[in-house]
Amino acid sequence: MAKWHPASGKWGFFETSGSKQAKKATNQLQAQLLDVENRREGLEEYFSGLRGLNQRENEIAIENRDIELAQQRIASEGSQQDYLSSLENFLTSSYNIGSESDARVSRANLATRIDPREQFSLQQRRRGIEQTAEAQRLKDLSMGQNMAASDLAFRQRLIGQERADLQLGMEETRAQQQLTDQLFQLREALNQYS
């Protein structure tokens, strides 16, 4: 004589309502098991898509940083060019003052004669070039500080992106573990009906 199997509801050769319920529950568990296993593929797709977005975001940030550096180099070169142009203008005008002064002295034949207006004008021009040089130094210093601040902001952004990548990895690991736990629980429940 056959023995009673409580999980299947079978008693010998006869099928009882318990065995029908057990078959139905087994089929449902197997369908659920397949469904959960199929979720793994979708989960992997989701996280690889997020990684792709993060990678593109990093690439754009790097390209943006390259553009900022190029703009800062161009601005610095332009500033230097402006400074050199003003210096050249000063030297040209100073040379002309000296030439005119020499010409007047030679016409007057007074080698020791100093014209106070020309001397004042020359001092004003020298002060102007000193002020221009100081303004250029401050401008260069400011540009350097702006470049440093921009660099720090860029590095901070990279750290934030690395943190986001780590968090994404943790979320993926957690989701994969939950999926594995569900599969294990379903398999255990299925084993009870076997």
Backbone as ProteinMPNN parsed JSONL, in Angstrom:
{"seq_chain_A": "MAKWHPASGKWGFFETSGSKQAKKATNQLQAQLLDVENRREGLEEYFSGLRGLNQRENEIAIENRDIELAQQRIASEGSQQDYLSSLENFLTSSYNIGSESDARVSRANLATRIDPREQFSLQQRRRGIEQTAEAQRLKDLSMGQNMAASDLAFRQRLIGQERADLQLGMEETRAQQQLTDQLFQLREALNQYS", "coords_chain_A": {"N_chain_A": [[0.829, -1.162, 0.0], [0.467, 2.279, -0.701], [2.076, 5.175, 0.677], [0.941, 8.04, 2.492], [1.509, 11.282, 1.228], [1.937, 14.29, 2.435], [2.49, 16.847, 1.284], [1.882, 16.606, -1.4], [-0.66, 15.688, -1.355], [-1.437, 13.162, -2.072], [-2.779, 9.898, -1.948], [-1.927, 6.907, -2.233], [-3.069, 5.579, -5.271], [-5.009, 7.326, -5.829], [-6.206, 10.583, -6.633], [-6.473, 13.452, -4.811], [-8.271, 16.378, -3.654], [-6.399, 17.894, -2.38], [-4.072, 17.086, -3.685], [-4.532, 18.17, -6.149], [-4.513, 20.881, -5.522], [-1.884, 21.063, -4.683], [-0.504, 20.532, -7.102], [-1.321, 22.745, -8.56], [-0.255, 24.825, -6.99], [2.443, 24.179, -7.241], [2.83, 24.598, -9.992], [2.315, 27.359, -10.075], [4.409, 28.294, -8.476], [6.595, 27.515, -10.041], [6.152, 29.102, -12.306], [6.414, 31.622, -11.162], [9.055, 31.452, -10.358], [10.384, 31.385, -12.849], [9.63, 33.907, -13.749], [10.898, 35.611, -11.884], [13.562, 34.914, -12.366], [13.789, 35.912, -14.94], [13.727, 38.597, -14.433], [16.262, 39.28, -13.693], [17.776, 39.744, -16.012], [16.586, 42.109, -16.945], [17.218, 43.756, -14.821], [20.004, 43.832, -14.965], [20.252, 45.129, -17.431], [19.129, 47.619, -16.809], [20.941, 48.683, -14.864], [23.314, 48.681, -16.352], [22.618, 50.533, -18.265], [22.363, 52.828, -16.652], [25.023, 53.058, -15.835], [26.17, 53.633, -18.298], [25.029, 56.165, -18.781], [26.217, 57.613, -16.679], [28.888, 57.414, -17.462], [28.863, 58.823, -19.903], [28.164, 61.328, -18.912], [30.454, 61.892, -17.404], [32.345, 62.062, -19.493], [31.369, 64.31, -20.861], [31.714, 66.242, -18.886], [34.507, 66.278, -18.74], [35.158, 67.151, -21.338], [33.966, 69.672, -21.211], [35.575, 70.826, -19.261], [38.014, 70.896, -20.626], [37.384, 72.777, -22.587], [36.927, 75.041, -20.985], [39.519, 75.412, -19.952], [40.896, 76.004, -22.329], [39.616, 78.399, -23.034], [40.408, 80.0, -20.889], [43.168, 80.035, -21.285], [43.289, 81.414, -23.726], [42.163, 83.866, -22.948], [44.107, 84.681, -21.129], [46.353, 84.909, -22.806], [45.402, 86.927, -24.477], [45.2, 89.01, -22.637], [47.893, 89.336, -21.941], [48.819, 90.175, -24.419], [47.472, 92.617, -24.683], [48.723, 94.009, -22.618], [51.387, 94.044, -23.542], [51.029, 95.566, -25.844], [50.236, 98.042, -24.741], [52.566, 98.636, -23.372], [54.357, 98.83, -25.482], [53.276, 101.046, -26.801], [53.709, 102.998, -24.847], [56.529, 103.026, -24.737], [57.113, 103.859, -27.315], [55.962, 106.415, -27.364], [57.44, 107.585, -25.317], [59.976, 107.561, -26.397], [59.603, 109.31, -28.469], [59.161, 111.67, -27.004], [61.622, 112.0, -25.787], [63.178, 112.35, -28.108], [62.075, 114.658, -29.169], [62.653, 116.384, -27.083], [65.466, 116.288, -27.094], [65.869, 117.388, -29.589], [64.927, 119.994, -29.222], [66.66, 120.892, -27.259], [69.061, 120.769, -28.631], [68.538, 122.642, -30.591], [68.301, 124.909, -29.096], [70.683, 124.907, -27.98], [71.28, 124.374, -25.356], [72.424, 122.375, -23.176], [71.96, 121.688, -20.568], [69.47, 122.454, -19.941], [66.269, 121.861, -18.61], [63.062, 120.997, -19.349], [60.236, 121.581, -17.497], [57.592, 120.824, -18.083], [57.85, 118.742, -19.951], [59.259, 116.923, -18.406], [57.398, 116.425, -16.392], [55.377, 115.303, -17.947], [56.702, 113.017, -18.821], [57.075, 111.712, -16.37], [54.417, 111.233, -15.722], [53.717, 109.452, -17.746], [55.428, 107.34, -17.091], [54.41, 106.636, -14.578], [51.931, 105.839, -15.474], [52.616, 103.552, -16.985], [53.614, 101.971, -14.929], [51.324, 101.667, -13.381], [49.764, 100.342, -15.233], [51.256, 98.001, -15.457], [50.968, 97.019, -12.851], [48.198, 96.67, -12.792], [48.014, 94.713, -14.747], [49.41, 92.654, -13.468], [47.694, 92.14, -11.297], [45.45, 91.359, -12.734], [46.402, 89.051, -13.985], [46.909, 87.526, -11.692], [44.307, 87.26, -10.731], [43.186, 85.805, -12.845], [44.659, 83.468, -12.571], [43.749, 82.605, -10.066], [41.073, 82.202, -10.707], [41.349, 80.098, -12.502], [42.361, 78.155, -10.793], [40.229, 77.876, -8.988], [38.283, 76.956, -10.734], [39.449, 74.55, -11.461], [39.407, 73.2, -9.003], [36.644, 73.01, -8.629], [36.024, 71.338, -10.751], [37.425, 68.993, -10.028], [36.052, 68.398, -7.698], [33.565, 67.826, -8.764], [34.206, 65.508, -10.184], [34.78, 63.798, -8.046], [32.244, 63.656, -6.92], [30.948, 62.329, -8.997], [32.29, 59.891, -8.94], [31.443, 59.008, -6.457], [28.721, 58.722, -7.002], [28.876, 56.634, -8.841], [29.816, 54.586, -7.162], [27.641, 54.371, -5.4], [25.706, 53.544, -7.189], [26.748, 51.044, -7.852], [26.443, 49.792, -5.358], [23.65, 49.816, -5.118], [23.007, 48.153, -7.256], [24.197, 45.757, -6.412], [22.674, 45.271, -4.102], [20.118, 44.983, -5.24], [20.57, 42.721, -6.846], [21.127, 40.847, -4.842], [18.674, 40.785, -3.503], [17.095, 39.711, -5.503], [18.309, 37.198, -5.777], [17.733, 36.191, -3.235], [14.929, 36.033, -3.392], [14.678, 34.11, -5.413], [15.845, 31.919, -4.098], [14.015, 31.553, -1.963], [11.71, 30.892, -3.413], [12.539, 28.512, -4.625], [12.919, 26.934, -2.37], [10.292, 26.825, -1.416], [9.165, 25.452, -3.542], [10.484, 23.033, -3.323], [9.195, 21.99, -1.128], [6.866, 20.999, -2.157], [7.641, 18.875, -3.594]], "CA_chain_A": [[0.0, 0.0, 0.0], [1.216, 3.527, -0.824], [2.057, 6.028, 1.857], [0.41, 9.394, 2.345], [2.502, 12.35, 1.075], [1.116, 15.454, 2.765], [2.689, 18.006, 0.424], [1.227, 16.399, -2.694], [-2.058, 15.33, -1.143], [-1.702, 11.871, -2.722], [-2.957, 8.711, -1.116], [-1.927, 5.768, -3.132], [-3.298, 5.88, -6.686], [-6.11, 8.281, -5.939], [-5.845, 12.005, -6.585], [-7.407, 14.161, -3.944], [-8.293, 17.83, -3.883], [-5.103, 18.375, -1.884], [-3.051, 16.896, -4.713], [-4.822, 19.16, -7.198], [-4.015, 22.172, -5.023], [-0.42, 20.986, -4.679], [-0.051, 20.701, -8.494], [-1.582, 24.139, -8.916], [0.732, 25.626, -6.264], [3.739, 23.894, -7.86], [2.858, 25.308, -11.28], [2.436, 28.784, -9.789], [5.767, 28.538, -7.992], [7.508, 27.406, -11.176], [5.948, 30.29, -13.135], [7.004, 32.734, -10.423], [10.498, 31.251, -10.409], [10.819, 31.84, -14.173], [9.431, 35.357, -13.801], [11.954, 36.253, -11.101], [14.826, 34.708, -13.086], [13.791, 36.823, -16.086], [13.961, 39.954, -13.945], [17.709, 39.482, -13.592], [18.228, 40.342, -17.269], [16.133, 43.499, -16.944], [17.984, 44.447, -13.798], [21.336, 44.064, -15.523], [20.092, 46.151, -18.469], [18.878, 48.893, -16.139], [22.16, 49.198, -14.25], [24.306, 48.991, -17.394], [22.174, 51.801, -18.843], [22.748, 53.899, -15.726], [26.479, 53.213, -15.925], [26.427, 54.326, -19.556], [24.707, 57.574, -18.574], [27.272, 58.188, -15.837], [30.107, 57.514, -18.257], [28.698, 59.946, -20.839], [28.207, 62.546, -18.102], [31.875, 62.123, -17.11], [32.994, 62.505, -20.73], [30.941, 65.689, -21.124], [32.378, 67.09, -17.89], [35.912, 66.402, -19.139], [35.187, 68.022, -22.513], [33.658, 71.021, -20.736], [36.775, 71.311, -18.57], [38.994, 71.217, -21.661], [36.958, 74.029, -23.213], [37.19, 76.099, -20.012], [40.963, 75.66, -19.917], [41.268, 76.677, -23.577], [39.135, 79.777, -22.941], [41.251, 80.712, -19.94], [44.472, 80.272, -21.932], [43.099, 82.467, -24.722], [41.983, 85.122, -22.221], [45.41, 85.052, -20.576], [47.186, 85.363, -23.925], [44.87, 88.221, -24.894], [45.576, 89.97, -21.603], [49.32, 89.591, -22.122], [48.967, 90.936, -25.656], [47.056, 93.986, -24.365], [49.778, 94.599, -21.804], [52.537, 94.31, -24.402], [50.663, 96.671, -26.731], [50.3, 99.292, -23.982], [53.976, 98.882, -23.104], [54.95, 99.287, -26.737], [52.801, 102.422, -27.015], [54.417, 103.865, -23.913], [57.925, 103.168, -25.15], [57.137, 104.654, -28.544], [55.708, 107.814, -27.03], [58.575, 108.059, -24.519], [61.079, 107.797, -27.324], [59.29, 110.546, -29.18], [59.373, 112.785, -26.085], [63.075, 112.179, -25.693], [63.663, 112.862, -29.386], [61.657, 116.062, -29.264], [63.42, 117.125, -26.082], [66.835, 116.415, -27.619], [65.851, 118.317, -30.724], [64.783, 121.355, -28.692], [67.905, 121.261, -26.571], [70.106, 121.007, -29.63], [68.242, 123.909, -31.275], [68.54, 126.008, -28.171], [72.078, 124.754, -27.61], [71.382, 124.39, -23.903], [72.503, 120.968, -22.819], [71.522, 121.477, -19.2], [68.128, 122.985, -19.763], [65.248, 120.849, -18.393], [61.718, 121.556, -19.493], [59.416, 120.951, -16.462], [56.397, 120.178, -18.67], [58.265, 117.466, -20.541], [59.619, 116.042, -17.304], [56.129, 116.027, -15.778], [54.726, 114.401, -18.901], [57.442, 111.762, -18.783], [56.754, 111.069, -15.1], [53.037, 110.752, -15.836], [53.748, 108.252, -18.585], [56.06, 106.265, -16.312], [53.402, 106.195, -13.612], [50.906, 105.113, -16.241], [53.099, 102.21, -17.318], [53.686, 101.231, -13.673], [49.948, 101.31, -13.029], [49.342, 99.311, -16.193], [51.946, 96.759, -15.079], [50.33, 96.523, -11.631], [46.862, 96.183, -13.189], [48.234, 93.447, -15.454], [49.775, 91.658, -12.466], [46.471, 91.786, -10.579], [44.593, 90.633, -13.68], [46.981, 87.71, -14.116], [46.669, 86.848, -10.43], [42.88, 86.915, -10.713], [42.989, 84.71, -13.805], [45.224, 82.261, -11.954], [42.829, 82.164, -9.028], [39.885, 81.668, -11.384], [41.701, 78.785, -13.042], [42.477, 77.232, -9.655], [38.869, 77.621, -8.497], [37.63, 76.117, -11.743], [40.04, 73.22, -11.35], [38.875, 72.584, -7.786], [35.233, 72.664, -8.884], [36.03, 70.181, -11.649], [37.82, 67.822, -9.248], [34.947, 68.101, -6.791], [32.537, 67.179, -9.578], [34.668, 64.14, -10.451], [34.587, 63.025, -6.816], [30.795, 63.409, -6.843], [30.601, 61.297, -9.975], [32.803, 58.618, -8.42], [30.535, 58.619, -5.384], [27.489, 58.251, -7.646], [29.174, 55.309, -9.405], [29.862, 53.634, -6.05], [26.268, 54.169, -4.928], [25.044, 52.739, -8.209], [27.22, 49.674, -7.659], [25.802, 49.265, -4.147], [22.241, 49.563, -5.439], [22.946, 46.971, -8.113], [24.49, 44.598, -5.569], [21.51, 45.059, -3.241], [19.033, 44.464, -6.08], [20.931, 41.354, -7.221], [20.973, 40.008, -3.657], [17.242, 40.604, -3.264], [16.629, 38.779, -6.53], [18.818, 35.884, -5.404], [16.947, 35.759, -2.073], [13.6, 35.63, -3.869], [14.831, 32.822, -6.108], [16.08, 30.897, -3.089], [12.755, 31.303, -1.258], [10.807, 30.183, -4.323], [13.032, 27.144, -4.787], [12.62, 26.24, -1.116], [8.848, 26.548, -1.4], [8.916, 24.428, -4.558], [10.954, 21.762, -2.77], [8.217, 21.471, -0.178], [5.835, 20.313, -2.91], [8.235, 17.763, -4.349]], "C_chain_A": [[0.886, 1.242, 0.0], [1.066, 4.362, 0.429], [1.484, 7.404, 1.488], [1.572, 10.381, 2.245], [1.778, 13.667, 1.275], [1.287, 16.632, 1.812], [1.967, 17.843, -0.898], [-0.245, 16.077, -2.534], [-2.421, 14.002, -1.772], [-1.834, 10.774, -1.672], [-3.046, 7.544, -2.067], [-2.09, 6.207, -4.57], [-4.341, 6.965, -6.879], [-5.578, 9.707, -5.848], [-6.903, 12.734, -5.786], [-7.406, 15.65, -4.289], [-6.993, 18.463, -3.387], [-4.021, 18.22, -2.932], [-3.277, 17.866, -5.86], [-4.302, 20.543, -6.782], [-2.481, 22.2, -5.024], [0.131, 21.169, -6.083], [-0.202, 22.146, -8.924], [-0.536, 25.053, -8.253], [2.13, 25.426, -6.857], [3.879, 24.642, -9.175], [3.015, 26.821, -11.07], [3.835, 29.133, -9.314], [6.78, 28.478, -9.135], [7.38, 28.627, -12.097], [6.581, 31.508, -12.462], [8.524, 32.657, -10.454], [11.052, 31.734, -11.75], [10.724, 33.362, -14.281], [10.555, 36.084, -13.059], [13.303, 36.08, -11.785], [14.924, 35.643, -14.29], [14.021, 38.276, -15.665], [15.443, 40.283, -13.887], [18.239, 40.188, -14.843], [17.828, 41.817, -17.332], [16.901, 44.348, -15.948], [19.382, 44.783, -14.32], [21.292, 45.145, -16.603], [19.948, 47.535, -17.846], [20.173, 49.487, -15.59], [23.25, 49.464, -15.29], [23.92, 50.283, -18.111], [22.542, 52.98, -17.96], [24.257, 54.135, -15.753], [26.861, 53.957, -17.205], [26.137, 55.818, -19.451], [25.776, 58.273, -17.733], [28.558, 58.383, -16.635], [30.013, 58.676, -19.248], [28.75, 61.279, -20.098], [29.652, 62.89, -17.756], [32.607, 62.646, -18.34], [32.632, 63.95, -21.045], [31.612, 66.64, -20.146], [33.843, 67.31, -18.262], [36.041, 67.314, -20.354], [34.918, 69.47, -22.12], [34.871, 71.631, -20.045], [37.852, 71.695, -19.579], [38.662, 72.547, -22.332], [37.231, 75.202, -22.275], [38.675, 76.437, -19.966], [41.426, 76.392, -21.17], [40.83, 78.142, -23.544], [40.005, 80.589, -21.999], [42.63, 80.994, -20.524], [44.367, 81.409, -22.945], [42.947, 83.819, -24.04], [43.309, 85.603, -21.65], [46.334, 85.576, -21.671], [46.729, 86.73, -24.419], [45.258, 89.313, -23.914], [47.056, 90.324, -21.724], [49.562, 90.452, -23.361], [48.568, 92.39, -25.431], [48.152, 94.705, -23.578], [50.984, 94.957, -22.668], [52.255, 95.465, -25.357], [50.749, 98.006, -25.988], [51.749, 99.646, -23.652], [54.672, 99.421, -24.351], [54.537, 100.729, -27.034], [53.53, 103.401, -26.106], [55.853, 104.096, -24.372], [58.044, 104.025, -26.407], [56.94, 106.125, -28.217], [56.846, 108.389, -26.186], [59.758, 108.371, -25.409], [60.847, 109.098, -28.075], [59.517, 111.764, -28.285], [60.865, 113.064, -25.97], [63.642, 112.787, -26.965], [63.313, 114.328, -29.522], [62.462, 116.913, -28.29], [64.849, 117.347, -26.56], [66.888, 117.416, -28.757], [65.753, 119.755, -30.224], [66.079, 121.81, -28.028], [68.985, 121.567, -27.589], [69.841, 122.305, -30.384], [68.567, 125.092, -30.367], [69.995, 126.024, -27.715], [72.272, 124.903, -26.102], [71.329, 122.945, -23.415], [71.958, 120.707, -21.426], [70.088, 121.926, -18.962], [67.13, 121.829, -19.643], [63.899, 121.539, -18.479], [60.818, 120.856, -18.473], [58.167, 120.266, -17.02], [56.74, 118.825, -19.271], [58.616, 116.46, -19.45], [58.348, 115.53, -16.602], [55.389, 115.022, -16.669], [55.397, 113.03, -18.889], [57.15, 111.001, -17.488], [55.332, 110.493, -15.126], [52.988, 109.461, -16.661], [54.381, 107.072, -17.844], [55.093, 105.725, -15.253], [52.312, 105.387, -14.298], [51.346, 103.698, -16.567], [53.227, 101.372, -16.059], [52.298, 100.785, -13.23], [49.415, 100.219, -13.959], [49.983, 97.968, -15.848], [51.309, 96.163, -13.826], [48.936, 95.97, -11.941], [46.991, 94.841, -13.902], [48.583, 92.342, -14.474], [48.544, 91.193, -11.697], [45.516, 90.987, -11.471], [45.086, 89.198, -13.855], [46.758, 86.891, -12.851], [45.22, 86.386, -10.334], [42.583, 85.764, -11.665], [43.517, 83.397, -13.234], [44.315, 81.712, -10.873], [41.556, 81.583, -9.632], [40.157, 80.278, -11.945], [41.787, 77.749, -11.92], [41.1, 76.878, -9.111], [38.108, 76.716, -9.462], [38.145, 74.686, -11.674], [39.513, 72.487, -10.119], [37.417, 72.161, -7.975], [35.145, 71.431, -9.775], [36.396, 68.913, -10.878], [36.728, 67.415, -8.261], [33.824, 67.392, -7.54], [32.927, 65.729, -9.886], [34.494, 63.251, -9.226], [33.112, 62.692, -6.632], [30.361, 62.319, -7.808], [31.12, 59.933, -9.539], [31.903, 58.09, -7.311], [29.234, 58.062, -5.97], [27.697, 56.865, -8.255], [29.207, 54.244, -8.311], [28.454, 53.335, -5.518], [25.476, 53.323, -5.917], [25.459, 51.279, -8.085], [26.588, 49.023, -6.438], [24.327, 48.935, -4.408], [22.098, 48.308, -6.297], [23.191, 45.711, -7.293], [23.294, 44.261, -4.693], [20.349, 44.452, -4.049], [19.309, 43.015, -6.493], [20.76, 40.406, -6.029], [19.497, 39.76, -3.342], [16.658, 39.607, -4.263], [17.072, 37.356, -6.204], [18.04, 35.329, -4.214], [15.552, 35.295, -2.489], [13.651, 34.28, -4.568], [15.03, 31.686, -5.107], [14.783, 30.542, -2.36], [11.766, 30.551, -2.137], [11.237, 28.732, -4.513], [12.752, 26.313, -3.531], [11.147, 25.889, -1.03], [8.5, 25.457, -2.389], [9.358, 23.063, -4.057], [9.971, 21.152, -1.772], [7.1, 20.7, -0.884], [6.377, 19.121, -3.685], [8.291, 16.517, -3.519]], "O_chain_A": [[1.941, 1.252, 0.634], [0.069, 4.271, 1.146], [1.544, 7.847, 0.341], [2.502, 10.343, 3.051], [1.072, 14.122, 0.375], [0.322, 17.351, 1.553], [1.486, 18.823, -1.466], [-1.005, 16.186, -3.496], [-3.602, 13.733, -1.99], [-1.116, 10.732, -0.672], [-4.1, 7.243, -2.626], [-1.37, 7.082, -5.051], [-4.525, 7.462, -7.99], [-4.643, 10.0, -5.103], [-8.096, 12.629, -6.072], [-6.624, 16.106, -5.123], [-6.547, 19.471, -3.935], [-3.155, 19.084, -3.076], [-2.32, 18.335, -6.477], [-3.728, 21.274, -7.59], [-1.866, 23.223, -5.325], [1.121, 21.877, -6.265], [0.681, 22.706, -9.574], [0.001, 25.952, -8.901], [2.907, 26.375, -6.966], [4.916, 25.248, -9.446], [3.757, 27.479, -11.799], [4.387, 30.16, -9.708], [7.707, 29.285, -9.194], [8.382, 29.126, -12.609], [7.214, 32.328, -13.127], [9.201, 33.679, -10.564], [12.075, 32.417, -11.787], [11.611, 34.018, -14.827], [11.099, 37.066, -13.565], [14.113, 37.008, -11.786], [16.011, 36.113, -14.626], [14.466, 39.091, -16.474], [15.829, 41.445, -14.019], [19.047, 41.111, -14.748], [18.627, 42.668, -17.723], [17.195, 45.515, -16.204], [19.872, 45.896, -14.13], [22.192, 45.981, -16.682], [20.566, 48.499, -18.297], [20.469, 50.658, -15.824], [24.038, 50.394, -15.119], [24.794, 51.048, -18.52], [22.983, 54.017, -18.456], [24.713, 55.277, -15.701], [27.757, 54.8, -17.201], [26.895, 56.642, -19.963], [26.187, 59.391, -18.043], [29.234, 59.403, -16.494], [30.972, 59.429, -19.414], [29.316, 62.25, -20.601], [30.036, 64.058, -17.808], [33.406, 63.576, -18.235], [33.493, 64.731, -21.451], [32.035, 67.73, -20.533], [34.359, 68.417, -18.11], [36.934, 68.16, -20.4], [35.561, 70.387, -22.631], [35.162, 72.814, -20.221], [38.53, 72.708, -19.407], [39.555, 73.347, -22.612], [37.714, 76.245, -22.715], [39.049, 77.609, -19.943], [42.254, 77.299, -21.088], [41.574, 79.024, -23.971], [40.309, 81.748, -22.281], [43.199, 82.06, -20.293], [45.249, 82.265, -23.017], [43.526, 84.81, -24.487], [43.604, 86.798, -21.681], [47.021, 86.579, -21.478], [47.55, 87.589, -24.741], [45.606, 90.421, -24.321], [47.424, 91.494, -21.62], [50.408, 91.347, -23.349], [49.237, 93.299, -25.922], [48.463, 95.866, -23.846], [51.54, 96.049, -22.54], [53.15, 96.259, -25.649], [51.267, 98.986, -26.524], [52.118, 100.821, -23.651], [55.474, 100.352, -24.276], [55.358, 101.536, -27.469], [53.92, 104.49, -26.529], [56.331, 105.23, -24.39], [58.973, 104.822, -26.537], [57.661, 106.982, -28.727], [57.18, 109.565, -26.328], [60.464, 109.353, -25.184], [61.771, 109.884, -28.288], [60.015, 112.786, -28.757], [61.308, 114.209, -26.045], [64.507, 113.66, -26.896], [64.138, 115.143, -29.935], [62.897, 118.016, -28.621], [65.384, 118.45, -26.449], [67.834, 118.195, -28.873], [66.427, 120.64, -30.751], [66.53, 122.942, -28.205], [69.744, 122.523, -27.425], [70.779, 122.999, -30.777], [69.045, 126.132, -30.819], [70.477, 127.004, -27.147], [73.261, 125.465, -25.631], [70.245, 122.382, -23.268], [71.53, 119.589, -21.14], [69.569, 121.774, -17.856], [67.136, 120.918, -20.471], [63.63, 122.52, -17.786], [60.642, 119.641, -18.564], [57.731, 119.244, -16.49], [55.987, 117.865, -19.109], [58.301, 115.276, -19.568], [58.246, 114.351, -16.266], [54.85, 114.025, -16.19], [54.72, 112.003, -18.941], [56.995, 109.78, -17.509], [55.086, 109.402, -14.614], [52.297, 108.507, -16.303], [53.916, 105.938, -17.962], [54.976, 104.515, -15.061], [51.834, 104.383, -13.77], [50.565, 102.753, -16.448], [52.974, 100.168, -16.104], [52.119, 99.661, -12.76], [48.714, 99.302, -13.532], [49.336, 96.924, -15.934], [51.127, 94.948, -13.738], [48.544, 94.928, -11.414], [46.179, 93.939, -13.691], [48.112, 91.214, -14.62], [48.366, 89.996, -11.469], [44.858, 90.054, -11.011], [44.295, 88.254, -13.87], [46.453, 85.701, -12.925], [44.94, 85.265, -9.909], [41.82, 84.857, -11.334], [42.897, 82.346, -13.396], [44.126, 80.501, -10.768], [41.022, 80.592, -9.134], [39.307, 79.391, -11.873], [41.344, 76.611, -12.078], [40.83, 75.717, -8.805], [37.377, 75.819, -9.041], [37.38, 73.731, -11.811], [39.209, 71.296, -10.183], [37.011, 71.086, -7.534], [34.283, 70.576, -9.572], [35.757, 67.875, -11.051], [36.511, 66.227, -8.02], [33.205, 66.468, -7.013], [32.083, 64.833, -9.853], [34.107, 62.089, -9.347], [32.768, 61.579, -6.235], [29.514, 61.487, -7.481], [30.45, 58.922, -9.752], [31.632, 56.892, -7.228], [28.712, 57.054, -5.492], [26.806, 56.018, -8.195], [28.696, 53.14, -8.495], [28.124, 52.186, -5.224], [24.67, 52.482, -5.519], [24.626, 50.38, -8.199], [26.237, 47.844, -6.469], [23.827, 47.899, -3.969], [21.188, 47.503, -6.095], [22.487, 44.714, -7.452], [22.937, 43.091, -4.554], [19.684, 43.522, -3.59], [18.403, 42.182, -6.495], [20.295, 39.279, -6.2], [19.117, 38.653, -2.96], [15.83, 38.768, -3.908], [16.291, 36.415, -6.343], [17.721, 34.14, -4.179], [15.056, 34.283, -1.993], [12.796, 33.42, -4.356], [14.446, 30.612, -5.258], [14.485, 29.364, -2.162], [11.058, 29.667, -1.656], [10.4, 27.831, -4.557], [12.395, 25.139, -3.62], [10.79, 24.785, -0.62], [7.637, 24.624, -2.116], [8.703, 22.055, -4.323], [9.93, 19.934, -1.599], [6.459, 19.844, -0.275], [5.617, 18.433, -4.368], [8.76, 15.482, -3.991]]}, "name": "protein", "num_of_chains": 1, "seq": "MAKWHPASGKWGFFETSGSKQAKKATNQLQAQLLDVENRREGLEEYFSGLRGLNQRENEIAIENRDIELAQQRIASEGSQQDYLSSLENFLTSSYNIGSESDARVSRANLATRIDPREQFSLQQRRRGIEQTAEAQRLKDLSMGQNMAASDLAFRQRLIGQERADLQLGMEETRAQQQLTDQLFQLREALNQYS"}
